[in-house]
Amino acid sequence: MSSASTPASDSGRPVSPSLWRDSDFRRLWVGQTASQLGEHTALVVLPLFAVLTLHASATQLGILRAVGQAPILLLALLAGAWVDRWRTRTVMVLTDVGRSLVLGAAALAGLFGWLGLHALFVVAFAVGALSVFFDVAYQASLVRLVRRDQLVRGNSALEGSRSAAQIGGPALGGALVSLLSAPVAVASSALFFALSFLSIRRIRRIESTPPHLERPSRVRRRIHEGLRFVVSNAELRTVCLASASFQFSFAAVMTGYLLFLPRELHLSGTAVGLSLAATGPGALVGSVLAARLPNRFGYGPVLVAAAALGDGVFLCVPALHGSSAVTVPVLLAVNFVFGAGGQLVNVALMAVRQTATPDGMQGRTAATITFVGMGLTPLGSLLGGFLAGQWGPRTSLLATAAGMLLSPVVMVLSPLARLGRTLPAAPDTPLPACRSELHESGSSRLPGDVE
C-alpha cells in the first residue's frame, strides 16, 4: 500500500504523536472538522427555521429532512465511483466551495425575506448532495494518507472532530436562530465550509491522477464492482444491514424529536440546540474508548453493547414531561449516552470496513455502505413526519425509538458479533476487476495510490 511515511518510536513501533507530525493529516483533520461543524450547524438551523419561523407542519418538516437526505440515495454510488478515480483533495475542495456558495446565497436571501420553505428545500438538497461527495472523499483520503496500522487512531481523530462539531454545531445553530436570525445562522455554516476549503487545499501530498472522464458504461461497471464486493463480504453485508436499520429509525426519531422538544416540552431554540449538542461530549468519550475497548474486549462485544446502550437510551425521551429545569438535564444525559455509544459503533465499524477493503475499492465500498445504510433515511424522515401528524410527537417518538433497537439485534445475529481483538486484513492484491482496468489503462498503479 502506498501511504504516508510516518515517524516511529525508538522501538520501531508507531506512536500516537507521529500521526500529528504529518502536516497533511493535520490539514485534513482541520478541514474535516470545519466541514463537519458547518454541516451540523446547518442540520439544526434549517429545520428550526422551518418550525419556529415558517411554522412548518409535521409533514412539511419530514419532507424538508427527506429532501436533504435524498442525495444519499441518489448520488452515493456515483460519488464512490468518482472518488476512486479522482483526487480526493479535489473532490473535497470543490464541495466545500459549493456548500459555502449555496449557504451564502441562502443567507442573503434570508436577509431580504426571500428564504421561504421552498427555498429551504433547494438549499437542503444542494448541501446534502455536496456533503455526500465530501464524506466519501475524506474517508477514502485517510486511507491514502496514513498507514493501515494507524487507521484506528486516524479514524478516532476524525470522529473526534465530528464529535466536536456535534458539540458546537447544534448549540451555535440553535442559539443563533433564537437570539439573532436564521440568515446569520445560515451564514455561519457558509463560513465553516470556507475554512474547510482553505485548510484542505493546502494538502501537499500528490495522488495519482486517473482519467477524469469515463464512458457511462465504465462508471456503471465500477459501481457494480463496489456493490458486488460489499455483497460478497459477510462483515460488510452486516455493516450495511445494521446501518440501514439504525439510520431509517433514527431519521424517523429525529423528525419527531425536533417537533417534540419545542411543541410538547416548550423548549426554546437555544435549549433544543444545547440538548442536541450533548451528543458531542458523549461522542468525544466514545472516540477515546474506541481506541481502547476493542483491543481489550474484542470488536464484536463492543459493537453489540455500544449499539444496544446508545440506541436504547432514546426510549427515555417520550416519558419526559414538565418544566425545562427537569427535562433539559435528562435530555443532556440521554444525548450524552447516545453520543458515546454511537461513536463507539461508528469508529469500530469504520475500522472493520477499511481493513477489509483493498485500496482501490475504498471509495466505492464507503459509498456502497453509505448508499445502503443511509439510503432509507429520506423514507424514515417522511415516516416520522407522518406518524407525528397521525399519533402526535410523543407516541410516534416512542415507536420509532423502539425501532432503533433492531440494529444491535442484526449485529448479534451476524459475524460482526464474533469479531475478536484483531480484524481480518484486506487482500494484498487488487481485485480481478481492478486488474483488468489497470491492464486496459496501461498503468502499474491502482487509481487510489499516492505517489
C-alpha positions in Angstrom: 0.0 0.0 0.0 1.2 3.5 -0.8 0.8 5.7 2.2 2.5 8.5 4.0 5.7 7.6 5.8 5.2 8.4 9.4 7.9 8.6 12.2 8.1 5.8 14.7 9.4 5.4 18.2 12.8 4.1 19.1 11.5 0.6 19.4 10.3 0.8 15.8 6.6 0.9 16.7 4.4 3.8 15.6 3.4 6.1 18.4 0.4 8.3 18.7 2.1 11.7 18.2 3.6 10.5 14.9 0.2 10.9 13.3 0.1 14.6 14.3 3.6 15.3 12.9 2.2 14.6 9.5 1.2 18.1 8.2 -1.1 16.7 5.5 -3.1 14.7 8.1 -3.4 17.8 10.2 -4.7 19.8 7.3 -7.2 17.0 6.5 -8.3 17.0 10.2 -8.7 20.7 10.4 -10.7 20.9 7.2 -12.9 18.0 8.1 -13.5 19.5 11.5 -14.6 22.8 10.0 -16.7 21.0 7.4 -18.5 18.9 10.0 -19.1 21.9 12.1 -20.7 23.7 9.2 -22.8 20.6 8.4 -24.1 20.1 11.9 -24.9 23.8 12.3 -26.9 23.6 9.1 -28.7 20.4 10.1 -30.2 22.2 13.1 -30.6 25.7 11.6 -32.7 24.7 8.6 -35.3 22.6 10.5 -35.5 25.1 13.4 -36.1 27.9 10.9 -38.8 25.9 9.3 -40.5 25.1 12.6 -40.0 28.3 14.6 -40.2 30.9 11.8 -42.2 29.4 9.0 -44.4 27.3 11.3 -43.9 24.2 9.3 -46.2 21.3 10.0 -45.0 17.8 10.9 -45.4 16.6 7.3 -43.5 19.6 5.9 -40.7 19.1 8.4 -40.5 15.5 7.4 -40.3 16.5 3.7 -37.6 19.1 4.4 -35.4 16.5 6.2 -36.1 13.9 3.5 -35.1 16.3 0.7 -31.8 17.0 2.5 -31.2 13.2 2.8 -32.3 12.2 -0.6 -28.9 12.8 -2.2 -27.5 9.9 -0.2 -29.9 7.6 -2.0 -29.5 9.3 -5.4 -25.8 10.0 -5.5 -23.8 7.9 -3.0 -22.9 5.2 -5.5 -21.9 7.7 -8.2 -19.8 9.5 -5.6 -17.9 6.3 -4.8 -17.1 5.7 -8.4 -15.9 9.2 -8.9 -13.8 9.3 -5.7 -11.9 6.2 -6.7 -11.0 7.9 -10.0 -10.4 11.5 -8.8 -8.0 13.0 -6.3 -9.8 13.2 -3.0 -8.4 16.6 -2.3 -10.0 17.9 -5.5 -13.4 16.5 -4.6 -13.3 17.9 -1.0 -12.2 21.4 -2.2 -14.9 21.6 -4.8 -17.7 20.5 -2.4 -16.5 23.0 0.2 -16.7 25.8 -2.3 -20.2 24.7 -3.5 -21.7 24.4 0.0 -20.2 27.8 1.0 -21.7 29.5 -2.0 -25.2 27.8 -1.6 -25.5 28.7 2.1 -24.1 32.2 1.5 -26.7 32.8 -1.1 -29.4 31.5 1.3 -28.2 33.8 4.0 -28.5 36.8 1.6 -32.0 35.6 0.6 -33.0 35.4 4.2 -31.8 39.0 4.9 -34.2 40.2 2.2 -37.1 38.0 3.4 -36.9 35.6 0.4 -36.0 32.5 2.4 -39.2 30.6 2.3 -40.0 26.9 2.7 -39.5 26.0 -1.0 -36.1 27.8 -0.9 -35.1 25.8 2.1 -35.9 22.6 0.2 -33.5 23.7 -2.6 -30.8 24.6 -0.1 -31.2 21.4 1.9 -30.9 19.3 -1.3 -27.8 21.1 -2.6 -26.0 21.0 0.7 -26.9 17.3 1.1 -25.7 16.4 -2.4 -22.3 18.1 -1.9 -21.9 16.6 1.6 -22.3 13.1 0.1 -19.2 13.6 -2.1 -17.2 15.3 0.7 -17.9 12.5 3.2 -17.0 9.7 0.8 -13.8 11.6 -0.3 -12.5 12.3 3.2 -12.9 8.6 4.3 -11.0 7.5 1.2 -8.4 10.2 1.7 -7.5 9.0 5.2 -6.5 5.6 3.8 -4.2 7.3 1.3 -2.6 9.5 3.9 -1.8 7.1 6.8 -0.6 3.5 7.3 -3.2 0.8 7.9 -1.9 0.3 11.5 -2.8 4.0 12.1 -6.3 3.8 10.7 -8.0 3.4 14.1 -6.1 6.4 15.5 -6.8 8.4 12.4 -10.5 7.5 12.5 -10.6 8.2 16.2 -9.2 11.7 15.5 -11.6 12.4 12.6 -14.6 11.0 14.5 -13.5 13.1 17.5 -13.6 16.2 15.3 -17.1 15.2 14.2 -17.9 14.9 17.9 -16.6 18.4 18.5 -18.8 19.6 15.6 -21.8 17.9 17.3 -21.0 20.0 20.4 -20.6 23.3 18.7 -22.9 23.0 15.7 -26.3 22.4 17.3 -25.6 24.8 20.2 -24.3 27.5 17.9 -27.1 27.0 15.4 -29.9 26.9 18.0 -28.5 30.0 19.7 -28.1 32.0 16.5 -31.6 31.2 15.3 -33.1 32.0 18.7 -31.0 35.1 19.6 -30.3 36.7 16.2 -31.8 35.4 13.0 -31.9 32.4 10.7 -29.8 34.2 8.0 -27.0 34.8 10.5 -27.1 31.1 11.5 -27.0 30.0 7.8 -24.1 32.4 7.2 -22.1 30.8 10.0 -22.3 27.4 8.2 -21.1 29.0 5.0 -18.1 30.4 6.8 -17.1 27.0 8.2 -17.2 25.4 4.8 -14.9 28.3 3.6 -12.5 27.5 6.4 -12.5 23.8 5.4 -11.6 24.8 1.8 -8.7 26.9 3.0 -7.2 24.0 5.0 -7.8 21.1 2.6 -6.5 23.0 -0.4 -3.1 23.1 1.4 -2.6 19.3 1.4 0.6 18.8 -0.4 0.8 15.1 -1.0 0.1 14.3 -4.7 -2.2 11.5 -5.5 -2.0 9.7 -8.8 -4.2 11.4 -11.5 -6.6 9.0 -13.1 -8.6 9.8 -16.2 -11.3 12.4 -15.3 -13.8 11.3 -17.9 -15.2 7.8 -18.3 -17.8 6.3 -20.5 -21.2 5.8 -18.8 -20.7 2.0 -19.2 -17.4 2.2 -17.3 -18.9 4.2 -14.5 -21.8 1.7 -14.2 -19.3 -1.2 -14.2 -17.3 0.4 -11.4 -20.4 1.0 -9.3 -21.4 -2.7 -9.9 -17.9 -3.8 -8.7 -18.4 -1.9 -5.5 -21.8 -3.4 -4.9 -20.5 -6.9 -5.7 -17.5 -6.6 -3.4 -19.6 -5.5 -0.4 -22.3 -8.2 -1.0 -19.5 -10.9 -1.2 -18.1 -9.9 2.3 -20.1 -11.1 5.3 -18.9 -8.4 7.6 -19.6 -5.6 5.1 -23.0 -7.0 4.4 -23.9 -6.9 8.0 -22.5 -3.3 8.4 -24.9 -2.3 5.6 -27.9 -4.0 7.2 -27.2 -2.8 10.7 -26.6 0.7 9.4 -29.8 0.7 7.3 -32.0 -0.4 10.2 -30.5 2.2 12.5 -30.5 5.1 10.1 -34.1 4.5 8.9 -35.4 4.5 12.5 -33.1 7.4 13.6 -34.3 9.6 10.8 -37.9 9.0 11.9 -36.9 9.6 15.5 -35.2 13.0 14.7 -38.3 14.3 12.9 -40.5 13.6 15.9 -37.7 14.8 18.2 -37.5 18.2 16.6 -41.2 18.6 17.0 -41.5 17.1 20.5 -38.9 19.4 22.1 -40.3 22.8 21.1 -44.0 21.9 20.9 -44.6 19.3 23.7 -41.8 20.4 26.1 -42.0 24.0 25.0 -38.2 24.4 24.8 -36.6 27.4 23.1 -34.3 27.1 20.1 -31.3 27.6 22.4 -32.4 24.8 24.7 -33.0 22.5 21.7 -29.6 23.2 20.4 -27.9 22.6 23.8 -29.7 19.3 24.3 -28.6 18.1 20.8 -25.1 19.4 21.5 -24.8 17.0 24.4 -24.2 14.3 21.8 -20.9 15.8 21.2 -19.2 15.3 24.6 -20.6 11.8 24.6 -19.1 11.2 21.2 -15.7 12.5 22.3 -15.8 10.0 25.1 -16.8 7.3 22.6 -13.9 8.3 20.4 -11.4 7.8 23.2 -13.0 4.5 24.2 -13.0 3.3 20.6 -9.2 3.4 20.6 -9.0 1.1 23.6 -12.1 -1.1 24.2 -12.0 -3.2 21.0 -8.4 -4.2 21.8 -9.4 -5.3 25.3 -12.8 -6.9 24.8 -12.9 -7.5 21.1 -14.7 -5.7 18.3 -17.8 -7.9 18.4 -18.8 -7.4 22.1 -18.0 -3.7 22.0 -20.2 -3.2 18.8 -23.2 -5.0 20.2 -23.1 -3.5 23.7 -22.5 0.1 22.5 -25.3 -0.2 20.0 -27.8 -1.6 22.5 -27.0 1.1 25.1 -26.7 4.0 22.8 -29.9 3.2 20.9 -32.0 2.0 23.8 -31.5 5.2 25.9 -33.7 7.1 23.5 -36.7 5.2 24.9 -36.5 7.6 27.9 -37.3 10.7 25.9 -41.1 10.2 25.3 -41.6 9.8 29.0 -40.5 13.4 29.7 -43.0 16.0 31.0 -42.8 19.2 33.0 -40.6 22.2 33.1 -37.3 22.7 31.3 -35.5 22.7 34.7 -36.2 18.9 34.8 -36.3 17.9 31.2 -33.2 19.6 29.9 -30.8 17.8 32.2 -32.4 14.5 31.3 -32.1 15.3 27.6 -28.5 16.2 28.1 -27.8 12.8 29.8 -29.7 10.9 27.1 -27.9 12.5 24.3 -24.5 12.1 26.0 -25.1 8.3 26.3 -26.4 8.1 22.8 -23.3 10.0 21.5 -20.9 7.8 23.4 -22.5 4.5 22.2 -22.9 5.8 18.7 -19.3 6.9 18.4 -18.0 3.6 19.6 -20.0 1.9 16.9 -19.0 4.4 14.2 -15.3 4.1 14.8 -15.3 0.3 15.2 -17.4 -0.2 12.0 -15.2 2.2 10.0 -12.1 0.2 11.1 -13.9 -3.0 10.0 -14.7 -1.6 6.7 -11.3 0.0 6.0 -9.3 -3.0 7.0 -11.4 -5.4 4.9 -11.2 -3.3 1.7 -8.3 -3.0 -0.8 -7.0 0.5 -1.5 -8.6 0.7 -5.0 -12.0 -0.1 -3.6 -12.1 2.3 -0.6 -14.2 5.0 -2.3 -16.7 2.6 -3.8 -17.0 0.5 -0.6 -17.6 3.6 1.5 -20.2 4.8 -1.0 -22.0 1.5 -1.2 -22.3 1.2 2.6 -23.4 4.8 2.7 -26.0 4.2 -0.1 -27.4 1.1 1.6 -27.0 2.3 5.2 -28.4 5.8 4.8 -30.4 5.4 1.6 -33.6 4.8 3.5 -33.2 7.9 5.7 -35.5 10.1 3.5 -38.2 7.5 3.9 -37.5 7.4 7.6 -37.9 11.2 7.8 -41.2 11.0 5.9 -42.4 8.2 8.1 -41.5 10.2 11.3 -43.4 13.2 10.0 -46.4 11.1 9.1 -46.5 9.3 12.4 -46.1 12.6 14.3 -49.0 14.0 12.4 -51.2 11.0 13.0 -50.3 9.9 16.5 -48.7 13.0 17.9 -45.0 13.6 18.6 -44.9 11.6 21.9 -46.3 8.3 20.6 -44.5 8.5 17.3 -41.2 9.1 19.1 -41.7 6.0 21.3 -42.5 3.8 18.4 -39.6 5.0 16.2 -37.1 4.9 19.2 -38.0 1.2 19.7 -37.2 0.6 16.1 -33.6 1.7 16.6 -33.0 -1.5 18.7 -33.2 -3.5 15.5 -29.6 -2.5 14.7 -28.0 -4.3 17.7 -30.2 -7.3 17.0 -28.9 -7.5 13.5 -25.3 -7.4 14.9 -25.9 -10.2 17.4 -27.2 -12.5 14.6 -24.2 -11.8 12.4 -20.4 -12.4 12.1 -19.8 -8.9 13.5 -20.7 -10.2 17.0 -17.9 -12.8 16.7 -15.1 -10.4 15.8 -12.1 -10.5 18.2 -9.4 -8.1 19.1 -7.8 -8.1 15.7 -9.5 -7.5 12.3 -9.0 -9.5 9.1 -6.8 -7.7 6.7 -7.8 -6.7 3.2 -6.4 -8.7 0.2 -2.8 -7.6 -0.7 -3.6 -7.8 -4.4 -6.1 -5.9 -6.4 -9.5 -7.4 -7.2 -9.7 -9.1 -10.6 -11.8 -6.2 -12.0 -9.2 -3.7 -10.8 -6.5 -5.8 -12.6 -8.5 -5.6 -15.9 -8.8 -1.8 -15.6 -5.0 -1.5 -15.0 -4.4 -3.7 -18.0 -6.6 -1.5 -20.2 -5.1 1.8 -19.0 -1.5 0.5 -19.1 -0.9 1.8 -15.6 1.0 -0.1 -12.8 -0.8 1.8 -10.0 -4.2 1.5 -8.5 -6.4 4.5 -9.0 -6.2 5.4 -5.3 -2.4 5.1 -4.9 -0.4 8.0 -3.7 2.9 9.0 -5.3 
